[in-house]
Amino acid sequence: MNISLDQGRLYVDNYKFCFYEVPNGSSNLPIGNHPVEARLSHNHGRVLPLAANVGWLGSSSDCAIVLGKVIGRNSLIPDEDAVERLVRSIEATNAADQLVILRIT
């Protein structure tokens, strides 16, 4: 499974999955291919996607990448459902012994 980011949109295998935002307007995500797995985040108290060398993907502003369905007036409105759907997709892909890669260009 391939996850990619393009102008505020997160794609899974080239299909639009949700919107994303990097907190505090930072645009310094590391370019390259980053393995992703669903792992327990003790800080967030739940399972979240973790991209190697990037950080957590979630609905909290302390994640490296915040996921949401709607862009509000000034920023993305975080969405727990988008995070849960992504976690389920990652877990199903890993259960099939396939890798999940986040591609940042």
MODELLER restraints for C-alpha pairs under 7 A, 6 or more apart:
rsr = mdl.restraints
at = mdl.atoms
rsr.add(forms.Gaussian(group=physical.xy_distance, feature=features.Distance(at['CA:1:A'], at['CA:12:A']), mean=6.98, stdev=0.5))
rsr.add(forms.Gaussian(group=physical.xy_distance, feature=features.Distance(at['CA:1:A'], at['CA:13:A']), mean=6.05, stdev=0.5))
rsr.add(forms.Gaussian(group=physical.xy_distance, feature=features.Distance(at['CA:1:A'], at['CA:93:A']), mean=6.79, stdev=0.5))
rsr.add(forms.Gaussian(group=physical.xy_distance, feature=features.Distance(at['CA:1:A'], at['CA:99:A']), mean=6.37, stdev=0.5))
rsr.add(forms.Gaussian(group=physical.xy_distance, feature=features.Distance(at['CA:1:A'], at['CA:100:A']), mean=4.73, stdev=0.5))
rsr.add(forms.Gaussian(group=physical.xy_distance, feature=features.Distance(at['CA:1:A'], at['CA:101:A']), mean=6.44, stdev=0.5))
rsr.add(forms.Gaussian(group=physical.xy_distance, feature=features.Distance(at['CA:2:A'], at['CA:12:A']), mean=5.72, stdev=0.5))
rsr.add(forms.Gaussian(group=physical.xy_distance, feature=features.Distance(at['CA:2:A'], at['CA:13:A']), mean=5.06, stdev=0.5))
rsr.add(forms.Gaussian(group=physical.xy_distance, feature=features.Distance(at['CA:2:A'], at['CA:100:A']), mean=5.79, stdev=0.5))
rsr.add(forms.Gaussian(group=physical.xy_distance, feature=features.Distance(at['CA:2:A'], at['CA:101:A']), mean=5.00, stdev=0.5))
rsr.add(forms.Gaussian(group=physical.xy_distance, feature=features.Distance(at['CA:2:A'], at['CA:102:A']), mean=6.07, stdev=0.5))
rsr.add(forms.Gaussian(group=physical.xy_distance, feature=features.Distance(at['CA:3:A'], at['CA:10:A']), mean=6.95, stdev=0.5))
rsr.add(forms.Gaussian(group=physical.xy_distance, feature=features.Distance(at['CA:3:A'], at['CA:11:A']), mean=5.54, stdev=0.5))
rsr.add(forms.Gaussian(group=physical.xy_distance, feature=features.Distance(at['CA:3:A'], at['CA:12:A']), mean=4.61, stdev=0.5))
rsr.add(forms.Gaussian(group=physical.xy_distance, feature=features.Distance(at['CA:3:A'], at['CA:13:A']), mean=6.31, stdev=0.5))
rsr.add(forms.Gaussian(group=physical.xy_distance, feature=features.Distance(at['CA:3:A'], at['CA:101:A']), mean=5.97, stdev=0.5))
rsr.add(forms.Gaussian(group=physical.xy_distance, feature=features.Distance(at['CA:3:A'], at['CA:102:A']), mean=4.58, stdev=0.5))
rsr.add(forms.Gaussian(group=physical.xy_distance, feature=features.Distance(at['CA:3:A'], at['CA:103:A']), mean=6.12, stdev=0.5))
rsr.add(forms.Gaussian(group=physical.xy_distance, feature=features.Distance(at['CA:4:A'], at['CA:10:A']), mean=5.77, stdev=0.5))
rsr.add(forms.Gaussian(group=physical.xy_distance, feature=features.Distance(at['CA:4:A'], at['CA:11:A']), mean=5.15, stdev=0.5))
rsr.add(forms.Gaussian(group=physical.xy_distance, feature=features.Distance(at['CA:4:A'], at['CA:12:A']), mean=6.62, stdev=0.5))
rsr.add(forms.Gaussian(group=physical.xy_distance, feature=features.Distance(at['CA:4:A'], at['CA:102:A']), mean=5.68, stdev=0.5))
rsr.add(forms.Gaussian(group=physical.xy_distance, feature=features.Distance(at['CA:4:A'], at['CA:103:A']), mean=4.94, stdev=0.5))
rsr.add(forms.Gaussian(group=physical.xy_distance, feature=features.Distance(at['CA:4:A'], at['CA:104:A']), mean=6.28, stdev=0.5))
rsr.add(forms.Gaussian(group=physical.xy_distance, feature=features.Distance(at['CA:5:A'], at['CA:11:A']), mean=6.30, stdev=0.5))
rsr.add(forms.Gaussian(group=physical.xy_distance, feature=features.Distance(at['CA:5:A'], at['CA:104:A']), mean=6.27, stdev=0.5))
rsr.add(forms.Gaussian(group=physical.xy_distance, feature=features.Distance(at['CA:8:A'], at['CA:19:A']), mean=5.57, stdev=0.5))
rsr.add(forms.Gaussian(group=physical.xy_distance, feature=features.Distance(at['CA:8:A'], at['CA:20:A']), mean=5.18, stdev=0.5))
rsr.add(forms.Gaussian(group=physical.xy_distance, feature=features.Distance(at['CA:8:A'], at['CA:21:A']), mean=6.15, stdev=0.5))
rsr.add(forms.Gaussian(group=physical.xy_distance, feature=features.Distance(at['CA:9:A'], at['CA:16:A']), mean=6.82, stdev=0.5))
rsr.add(forms.Gaussian(group=physical.xy_distance, feature=features.Distance(at['CA:9:A'], at['CA:18:A']), mean=6.02, stdev=0.5))
rsr.add(forms.Gaussian(group=physical.xy_distance, feature=features.Distance(at['CA:9:A'], at['CA:19:A']), mean=4.35, stdev=0.5))
rsr.add(forms.Gaussian(group=physical.xy_distance, feature=features.Distance(at['CA:9:A'], at['CA:20:A']), mean=5.65, stdev=0.5))
rsr.add(forms.Gaussian(group=physical.xy_distance, feature=features.Distance(at['CA:10:A'], at['CA:16:A']), mean=6.13, stdev=0.5))
rsr.add(forms.Gaussian(group=physical.xy_distance, feature=features.Distance(at['CA:10:A'], at['CA:17:A']), mean=5.71, stdev=0.5))
rsr.add(forms.Gaussian(group=physical.xy_distance, feature=features.Distance(at['CA:10:A'], at['CA:18:A']), mean=5.41, stdev=0.5))
rsr.add(forms.Gaussian(group=physical.xy_distance, feature=features.Distance(at['CA:10:A'], at['CA:19:A']), mean=5.59, stdev=0.5))
rsr.add(forms.Gaussian(group=physical.xy_distance, feature=features.Distance(at['CA:10:A'], at['CA:20:A']), mean=6.06, stdev=0.5))
rsr.add(forms.Gaussian(group=physical.xy_distance, feature=features.Distance(at['CA:11:A'], at['CA:17:A']), mean=5.11, stdev=0.5))
rsr.add(forms.Gaussian(group=physical.xy_distance, feature=features.Distance(at['CA:18:A'], at['CA:67:A']), mean=6.76, stdev=0.5))
rsr.add(forms.Gaussian(group=physical.xy_distance, feature=features.Distance(at['CA:18:A'], at['CA:68:A']), mean=6.02, stdev=0.5))
rsr.add(forms.Gaussian(group=physical.xy_distance, feature=features.Distance(at['CA:18:A'], at['CA:69:A']), mean=5.40, stdev=0.5))
rsr.add(forms.Gaussian(group=physical.xy_distance, feature=features.Distance(at['CA:18:A'], at['CA:82:A']), mean=6.73, stdev=0.5))
rsr.add(forms.Gaussian(group=physical.xy_distance, feature=features.Distance(at['CA:19:A'], at['CA:67:A']), mean=5.92, stdev=0.5))
rsr.add(forms.Gaussian(group=physical.xy_distance, feature=features.Distance(at['CA:19:A'], at['CA:68:A']), mean=5.24, stdev=0.5))
rsr.add(forms.Gaussian(group=physical.xy_distance, feature=features.Distance(at['CA:19:A'], at['CA:69:A']), mean=5.63, stdev=0.5))
rsr.add(forms.Gaussian(group=physical.xy_distance, feature=features.Distance(at['CA:20:A'], at['CA:65:A']), mean=6.54, stdev=0.5))
rsr.add(forms.Gaussian(group=physical.xy_distance, feature=features.Distance(at['CA:20:A'], at['CA:66:A']), mean=5.47, stdev=0.5))
rsr.add(forms.Gaussian(group=physical.xy_distance, feature=features.Distance(at['CA:20:A'], at['CA:67:A']), mean=4.54, stdev=0.5))
rsr.add(forms.Gaussian(group=physical.xy_distance, feature=features.Distance(at['CA:20:A'], at['CA:68:A']), mean=6.00, stdev=0.5))
rsr.add(forms.Gaussian(group=physical.xy_distance, feature=features.Distance(at['CA:21:A'], at['CA:65:A']), mean=5.85, stdev=0.5))
rsr.add(forms.Gaussian(group=physical.xy_distance, feature=features.Distance(at['CA:21:A'], at['CA:66:A']), mean=5.19, stdev=0.5))
rsr.add(forms.Gaussian(group=physical.xy_distance, feature=features.Distance(at['CA:21:A'], at['CA:67:A']), mean=6.64, stdev=0.5))
rsr.add(forms.Gaussian(group=physical.xy_distance, feature=features.Distance(at['CA:21:A'], at['CA:76:A']), mean=6.47, stdev=0.5))
rsr.add(forms.Gaussian(group=physical.xy_distance, feature=features.Distance(at['CA:22:A'], at['CA:64:A']), mean=6.21, stdev=0.5))
rsr.add(forms.Gaussian(group=physical.xy_distance, feature=features.Distance(at['CA:22:A'], at['CA:65:A']), mean=4.91, stdev=0.5))
rsr.add(forms.Gaussian(group=physical.xy_distance, feature=features.Distance(at['CA:22:A'], at['CA:66:A']), mean=6.16, stdev=0.5))
rsr.add(forms.Gaussian(group=physical.xy_distance, feature=features.Distance(at['CA:23:A'], at['CA:61:A']), mean=5.78, stdev=0.5))
rsr.add(forms.Gaussian(group=physical.xy_distance, feature=features.Distance(at['CA:23:A'], at['CA:64:A']), mean=6.89, stdev=0.5))
rsr.add(forms.Gaussian(group=physical.xy_distance, feature=features.Distance(at['CA:23:A'], at['CA:65:A']), mean=6.90, stdev=0.5))
rsr.add(forms.Gaussian(group=physical.xy_distance, feature=features.Distance(at['CA:23:A'], at['CA:66:A']), mean=6.98, stdev=0.5))
rsr.add(forms.Gaussian(group=physical.xy_distance, feature=features.Distance(at['CA:29:A'], at['CA:54:A']), mean=6.67, stdev=0.5))
rsr.add(forms.Gaussian(group=physical.xy_distance, feature=features.Distance(at['CA:30:A'], at['CA:54:A']), mean=6.64, stdev=0.5))
rsr.add(forms.Gaussian(group=physical.xy_distance, feature=features.Distance(at['CA:30:A'], at['CA:104:A']), mean=6.99, stdev=0.5))
rsr.add(forms.Gaussian(group=physical.xy_distance, feature=features.Distance(at['CA:31:A'], at['CA:104:A']), mean=4.87, stdev=0.5))
rsr.add(forms.Gaussian(group=physical.xy_distance, feature=features.Distance(at['CA:31:A'], at['CA:105:A']), mean=5.31, stdev=0.5))
rsr.add(forms.Gaussian(group=physical.xy_distance, feature=features.Distance(at['CA:32:A'], at['CA:103:A']), mean=5.80, stdev=0.5))
rsr.add(forms.Gaussian(group=physical.xy_distance, feature=features.Distance(at['CA:32:A'], at['CA:104:A']), mean=5.24, stdev=0.5))
rsr.add(forms.Gaussian(group=physical.xy_distance, feature=features.Distance(at['CA:32:A'], at['CA:105:A']), mean=6.36, stdev=0.5))
rsr.add(forms.Gaussian(group=physical.xy_distance, feature=features.Distance(at['CA:33:A'], at['CA:101:A']), mean=6.14, stdev=0.5))
rsr.add(forms.Gaussian(group=physical.xy_distance, feature=features.Distance(at['CA:33:A'], at['CA:102:A']), mean=5.64, stdev=0.5))
rsr.add(forms.Gaussian(group=physical.xy_distance, feature=features.Distance(at['CA:33:A'], at['CA:103:A']), mean=4.57, stdev=0.5))
rsr.add(forms.Gaussian(group=physical.xy_distance, feature=features.Distance(at['CA:33:A'], at['CA:104:A']), mean=6.42, stdev=0.5))
rsr.add(forms.Gaussian(group=physical.xy_distance, feature=features.Distance(at['CA:34:A'], at['CA:51:A']), mean=5.84, stdev=0.5))
rsr.add(forms.Gaussian(group=physical.xy_distance, feature=features.Distance(at['CA:34:A'], at['CA:52:A']), mean=5.38, stdev=0.5))
rsr.add(forms.Gaussian(group=physical.xy_distance, feature=features.Distance(at['CA:34:A'], at['CA:53:A']), mean=6.94, stdev=0.5))
rsr.add(forms.Gaussian(group=physical.xy_distance, feature=features.Distance(at['CA:34:A'], at['CA:101:A']), mean=5.42, stdev=0.5))
rsr.add(forms.Gaussian(group=physical.xy_distance, feature=features.Distance(at['CA:34:A'], at['CA:102:A']), mean=4.98, stdev=0.5))
rsr.add(forms.Gaussian(group=physical.xy_distance, feature=features.Distance(at['CA:34:A'], at['CA:103:A']), mean=6.39, stdev=0.5))
rsr.add(forms.Gaussian(group=physical.xy_distance, feature=features.Distance(at['CA:35:A'], at['CA:51:A']), mean=5.71, stdev=0.5))
rsr.add(forms.Gaussian(group=physical.xy_distance, feature=features.Distance(at['CA:35:A'], at['CA:52:A']), mean=5.64, stdev=0.5))
rsr.add(forms.Gaussian(group=physical.xy_distance, feature=features.Distance(at['CA:35:A'], at['CA:100:A']), mean=5.82, stdev=0.5))
rsr.add(forms.Gaussian(group=physical.xy_distance, feature=features.Distance(at['CA:35:A'], at['CA:101:A']), mean=4.56, stdev=0.5))
rsr.add(forms.Gaussian(group=physical.xy_distance, feature=features.Distance(at['CA:35:A'], at['CA:102:A']), mean=6.22, stdev=0.5))
rsr.add(forms.Gaussian(group=physical.xy_distance, feature=features.Distance(at['CA:36:A'], at['CA:49:A']), mean=6.40, stdev=0.5))
rsr.add(forms.Gaussian(group=physical.xy_distance, feature=features.Distance(at['CA:36:A'], at['CA:50:A']), mean=5.43, stdev=0.5))
rsr.add(forms.Gaussian(group=physical.xy_distance, feature=features.Distance(at['CA:36:A'], at['CA:51:A']), mean=4.29, stdev=0.5))
rsr.add(forms.Gaussian(group=physical.xy_distance, feature=features.Distance(at['CA:36:A'], at['CA:52:A']), mean=6.35, stdev=0.5))
rsr.add(forms.Gaussian(group=physical.xy_distance, feature=features.Distance(at['CA:36:A'], at['CA:100:A']), mean=5.30, stdev=0.5))
rsr.add(forms.Gaussian(group=physical.xy_distance, feature=features.Distance(at['CA:36:A'], at['CA:101:A']), mean=5.64, stdev=0.5))
rsr.add(forms.Gaussian(group=physical.xy_distance, feature=features.Distance(at['CA:36:A'], at['CA:102:A']), mean=6.47, stdev=0.5))
rsr.add(forms.Gaussian(group=physical.xy_distance, feature=features.Distance(at['CA:37:A'], at['CA:49:A']), mean=5.57, stdev=0.5))
rsr.add(forms.Gaussian(group=physical.xy_distance, feature=features.Distance(at['CA:37:A'], at['CA:50:A']), mean=5.48, stdev=0.5))
rsr.add(forms.Gaussian(group=physical.xy_distance, feature=features.Distance(at['CA:37:A'], at['CA:51:A']), mean=6.73, stdev=0.5))
rsr.add(forms.Gaussian(group=physical.xy_distance, feature=features.Distance(at['CA:37:A'], at['CA:90:A']), mean=6.50, stdev=0.5))
rsr.add(forms.Gaussian(group=physical.xy_distance, feature=features.Distance(at['CA:37:A'], at['CA:100:A']), mean=6.95, stdev=0.5))
rsr.add(forms.Gaussian(group=physical.xy_distance, feature=features.Distance(at['CA:38:A'], at['CA:47:A']), mean=6.18, stdev=0.5))
rsr.add(forms.Gaussian(group=physical.xy_distance, feature=features.Distance(at['CA:38:A'], at['CA:48:A']), mean=5.41, stdev=0.5))
rsr.add(forms.Gaussian(group=physical.xy_distance, feature=features.Distance(at['CA:38:A'], at['CA:49:A']), mean=4.41, stdev=0.5))
rsr.add(forms.Gaussian(group=physical.xy_distance, feature=features.Distance(at['CA:38:A'], at['CA:50:A']), mean=6.08, stdev=0.5))
rsr.add(forms.Gaussian(group=physical.xy_distance, feature=features.Distance(at['CA:38:A'], at['CA:87:A']), mean=5.94, stdev=0.5))
rsr.add(forms.Gaussian(group=physical.xy_distance, feature=features.Distance(at['CA:38:A'], at['CA:90:A']), mean=6.38, stdev=0.5))
rsr.add(forms.Gaussian(group=physical.xy_distance, feature=features.Distance(at['CA:38:A'], at['CA:91:A']), mean=6.42, stdev=0.5))
rsr.add(forms.Gaussian(group=physical.xy_distance, feature=features.Distance(at['CA:39:A'], at['CA:47:A']), mean=5.15, stdev=0.5))
rsr.add(forms.Gaussian(group=physical.xy_distance, feature=features.Distance(at['CA:39:A'], at['CA:48:A']), mean=5.67, stdev=0.5))
rsr.add(forms.Gaussian(group=physical.xy_distance, feature=features.Distance(at['CA:39:A'], at['CA:49:A']), mean=6.29, stdev=0.5))
rsr.add(forms.Gaussian(group=physical.xy_distance, feature=features.Distance(at['CA:39:A'], at['CA:50:A']), mean=6.48, stdev=0.5))
rsr.add(forms.Gaussian(group=physical.xy_distance, feature=features.Distance(at['CA:40:A'], at['CA:46:A']), mean=5.47, stdev=0.5))
rsr.add(forms.Gaussian(group=physical.xy_distance, feature=features.Distance(at['CA:40:A'], at['CA:47:A']), mean=4.13, stdev=0.5))
rsr.add(forms.Gaussian(group=physical.xy_distance, feature=features.Distance(at['CA:40:A'], at['CA:48:A']), mean=6.29, stdev=0.5))
rsr.add(forms.Gaussian(group=physical.xy_distance, feature=features.Distance(at['CA:41:A'], at['CA:47:A']), mean=5.81, stdev=0.5))
rsr.add(forms.Gaussian(group=physical.xy_distance, feature=features.Distance(at['CA:41:A'], at['CA:48:A']), mean=6.42, stdev=0.5))
rsr.add(forms.Gaussian(group=physical.xy_distance, feature=features.Distance(at['CA:48:A'], at['CA:56:A']), mean=6.68, stdev=0.5))
rsr.add(forms.Gaussian(group=physical.xy_distance, feature=features.Distance(at['CA:48:A'], at['CA:57:A']), mean=6.50, stdev=0.5))
rsr.add(forms.Gaussian(group=physical.xy_distance, feature=features.Distance(at['CA:48:A'], at['CA:58:A']), mean=6.38, stdev=0.5))
rsr.add(forms.Gaussian(group=physical.xy_distance, feature=features.Distance(at['CA:48:A'], at['CA:87:A']), mean=6.29, stdev=0.5))
rsr.add(forms.Gaussian(group=physical.xy_distance, feature=features.Distance(at['CA:49:A'], at['CA:56:A']), mean=5.87, stdev=0.5))
rsr.add(forms.Gaussian(group=physical.xy_distance, feature=features.Distance(at['CA:49:A'], at['CA:57:A']), mean=5.36, stdev=0.5))
rsr.add(forms.Gaussian(group=physical.xy_distance, feature=features.Distance(at['CA:49:A'], at['CA:87:A']), mean=6.02, stdev=0.5))
rsr.add(forms.Gaussian(group=physical.xy_distance, feature=features.Distance(at['CA:50:A'], at['CA:56:A']), mean=4.57, stdev=0.5))
rsr.add(forms.Gaussian(group=physical.xy_distance, feature=features.Distance(at['CA:50:A'], at['CA:57:A']), mean=6.26, stdev=0.5))
rsr.add(forms.Gaussian(group=physical.xy_distance, feature=features.Distance(at['CA:51:A'], at['CA:102:A']), mean=6.91, stdev=0.5))
rsr.add(forms.Gaussian(group=physical.xy_distance, feature=features.Distance(at['CA:54:A'], at['CA:64:A']), mean=6.65, stdev=0.5))
rsr.add(forms.Gaussian(group=physical.xy_distance, feature=features.Distance(at['CA:55:A'], at['CA:63:A']), mean=6.86, stdev=0.5))
rsr.add(forms.Gaussian(group=physical.xy_distance, feature=features.Distance(at['CA:55:A'], at['CA:64:A']), mean=5.27, stdev=0.5))
rsr.add(forms.Gaussian(group=physical.xy_distance, feature=features.Distance(at['CA:56:A'], at['CA:63:A']), mean=5.05, stdev=0.5))
rsr.add(forms.Gaussian(group=physical.xy_distance, feature=features.Distance(at['CA:56:A'], at['CA:64:A']), mean=5.45, stdev=0.5))
rsr.add(forms.Gaussian(group=physical.xy_distance, feature=features.Distance(at['CA:56:A'], at['CA:65:A']), mean=6.61, stdev=0.5))
rsr.add(forms.Gaussian(group=physical.xy_distance, feature=features.Distance(at['CA:57:A'], at['CA:63:A']), mean=5.73, stdev=0.5))
rsr.add(forms.Gaussian(group=physical.xy_distance, feature=features.Distance(at['CA:57:A'], at['CA:64:A']), mean=6.12, stdev=0.5))
rsr.add(forms.Gaussian(group=physical.xy_distance, feature=features.Distance(at['CA:57:A'], at['CA:65:A']), mean=4.82, stdev=0.5))
rsr.add(forms.Gaussian(group=physical.xy_distance, feature=features.Distance(at['CA:57:A'], at['CA:66:A']), mean=5.88, stdev=0.5))
rsr.add(forms.Gaussian(group=physical.xy_distance, feature=features.Distance(at['CA:57:A'], at['CA:67:A']), mean=6.94, stdev=0.5))
rsr.add(forms.Gaussian(group=physical.xy_distance, feature=features.Distance(at['CA:58:A'], at['CA:65:A']), mean=6.51, stdev=0.5))
rsr.add(forms.Gaussian(group=physical.xy_distance, feature=features.Distance(at['CA:58:A'], at['CA:66:A']), mean=5.12, stdev=0.5))
rsr.add(forms.Gaussian(group=physical.xy_distance, feature=features.Distance(at['CA:58:A'], at['CA:67:A']), mean=5.76, stdev=0.5))
rsr.add(forms.Gaussian(group=physical.xy_distance, feature=features.Distance(at['CA:58:A'], at['CA:83:A']), mean=5.69, stdev=0.5))
rsr.add(forms.Gaussian(group=physical.xy_distance, feature=features.Distance(at['CA:59:A'], at['CA:66:A']), mean=5.08, stdev=0.5))
rsr.add(forms.Gaussian(group=physical.xy_distance, feature=features.Distance(at['CA:59:A'], at['CA:67:A']), mean=5.51, stdev=0.5))
rsr.add(forms.Gaussian(group=physical.xy_distance, feature=features.Distance(at['CA:59:A'], at['CA:78:A']), mean=4.89, stdev=0.5))
rsr.add(forms.Gaussian(group=physical.xy_distance, feature=features.Distance(at['CA:59:A'], at['CA:79:A']), mean=5.80, stdev=0.5))
rsr.add(forms.Gaussian(group=physical.xy_distance, feature=features.Distance(at['CA:59:A'], at['CA:80:A']), mean=5.92, stdev=0.5))
rsr.add(forms.Gaussian(group=physical.xy_distance, feature=features.Distance(at['CA:59:A'], at['CA:83:A']), mean=6.80, stdev=0.5))
rsr.add(forms.Gaussian(group=physical.xy_distance, feature=features.Distance(at['CA:60:A'], at['CA:66:A']), mean=6.30, stdev=0.5))
rsr.add(forms.Gaussian(group=physical.xy_distance, feature=features.Distance(at['CA:66:A'], at['CA:78:A']), mean=6.54, stdev=0.5))
rsr.add(forms.Gaussian(group=physical.xy_distance, feature=features.Distance(at['CA:67:A'], at['CA:78:A']), mean=5.63, stdev=0.5))
rsr.add(forms.Gaussian(group=physical.xy_distance, feature=features.Distance(at['CA:67:A'], at['CA:79:A']), mean=6.17, stdev=0.5))
rsr.add(forms.Gaussian(group=physical.xy_distance, feature=features.Distance(at['CA:67:A'], at['CA:82:A']), mean=6.49, stdev=0.5))
rsr.add(forms.Gaussian(group=physical.xy_distance, feature=features.Distance(at['CA:67:A'], at['CA:83:A']), mean=6.55, stdev=0.5))
rsr.add(forms.Gaussian(group=physical.xy_distance, feature=features.Distance(at['CA:68:A'], at['CA:76:A']), mean=6.24, stdev=0.5))
rsr.add(forms.Gaussian(group=physical.xy_distance, feature=features.Distance(at['CA:68:A'], at['CA:77:A']), mean=5.61, stdev=0.5))
rsr.add(forms.Gaussian(group=physical.xy_distance, feature=features.Distance(at['CA:68:A'], at['CA:78:A']), mean=4.26, stdev=0.5))
rsr.add(forms.Gaussian(group=physical.xy_distance, feature=features.Distance(at['CA:68:A'], at['CA:79:A']), mean=4.36, stdev=0.5))
rsr.add(forms.Gaussian(group=physical.xy_distance, feature=features.Distance(at['CA:68:A'], at['CA:82:A']), mean=6.25, stdev=0.5))
rsr.add(forms.Gaussian(group=physical.xy_distance, feature=features.Distance(at['CA:69:A'], at['CA:77:A']), mean=6.98, stdev=0.5))
rsr.add(forms.Gaussian(group=physical.xy_distance, feature=features.Distance(at['CA:69:A'], at['CA:79:A']), mean=6.16, stdev=0.5))
rsr.add(forms.Gaussian(group=physical.xy_distance, feature=features.Distance(at['CA:70:A'], at['CA:76:A']), mean=6.11, stdev=0.5))
rsr.add(forms.Gaussian(group=physical.xy_distance, feature=features.Distance(at['CA:70:A'], at['CA:77:A']), mean=5.60, stdev=0.5))
rsr.add(forms.Gaussian(group=physical.xy_distance, feature=features.Distance(at['CA:71:A'], at['CA:77:A']), mean=5.78, stdev=0.5))
rsr.add(forms.Gaussian(group=physical.xy_distance, feature=features.Distance(at['CA:90:A'], at['CA:100:A']), mean=6.66, stdev=0.5))
rsr.add(forms.Gaussian(group=physical.xy_distance, feature=features.Distance(at['CA:93:A'], at['CA:99:A']), mean=6.90, stdev=0.5))
